[in-house]
Amino acid sequence: PHGVRLVNASVAAANAIPKVTSFVLTASDKSRMYGACIVWYEPLPDGVVQACVGEVMPECDGVERAAERALAGELHAPEAICLLSSAPIFEALNSCCRQLFRMRLSGGDPASTEYMLTEASLRPLLTTPLPDYGGRVDVPLGNVSIHVSIPPANELPHTMAGRDFLLLFECLDVSSVIVLWALLLAEQKVLLQARQTHVLTMAAESLCALLFPFSWQHVYIPILPASLLDILQAPVPFLIGIDEEVLGMAEQGGLVPDDVVQVDLNASSIVCDPDVARAIRLPQKQYHKLYKALAPFCRASGRQSQDTEGGAEGGDGGSVRG
């Protein structure tokens, strides 16, 4: 969401462990592609660094550019392996990304040529068809097999996210999950906030799965890039995820309208307009039945789930802050 950034050696060292994240791309016809990528930093060749400094400082002479290059030190750029699929098989995509990274590391070892990133080693990954509903297939990749399974079409919840489906419930208590579900059914503007982009994607996908048999037909951007911040001003319902850095940019620019429901997955809190909060009322009997079914999977209730002024509730539990 932040674009490509060059960093110095100390920043690269602080981010030495590769990061795997998932994302969703939505086309203009509302069709979706699901992806995962693993990102790490690699040092840039000196010639590339000099070219970058020259582009940034075209009016400077050679001495000034040399001084700037010395100040910059060794620069690192992000490198990534990215996989796309027409099905939301996030767990398998994440596993494939990690294995491809391991195979890339073994590329310099003559004794492990069978695990190098070659056309032959990647062919099973690129050509193996997805199984039918309720089926499973093993994809050989290097020295491991990646398991890809598709749940039955009539299984609930209707999701292929794997165990990461539960990330939403680990972030929010049961009352907050139910209220958030009701807000989406009422077609509100919902903004998910989290430090990790993978959590944003999984939370958004879990919420969409909970709407079954309905489906979310409005704006859907699990990870909002900084270049699309203006979409928060759209007069239509949306389900959008935003990380801390982009959120800071939005708040600094006053781009988050008052009618947007803000869901902080780190603090387990929901903040929305008091009028919207009061309008969310669920039938008491159905609320308690849903509460009992979800409670074993959710984090324990804390202060955020206590009733507050302007809170919305179903039955005698569940709340949001107005």
Beta strands, then each sheet from edge to edge (+ up, - down):
strand 1: 7-8
strand 2: 19-26
strand 3: 32-43
strand 4: 75-85
strand 5: 136-141
strand 6: 144-149
strand 7: 189-194
strand 8: 219-221
strand 9: 238-243
strand 10: 260-264
strand 11: 269-271
sheet 1: 1+ 4- 3+ 2-
sheet 2: 5+ 6-
sheet 3: 8+ 9+ 7+ 10+ 11-
end
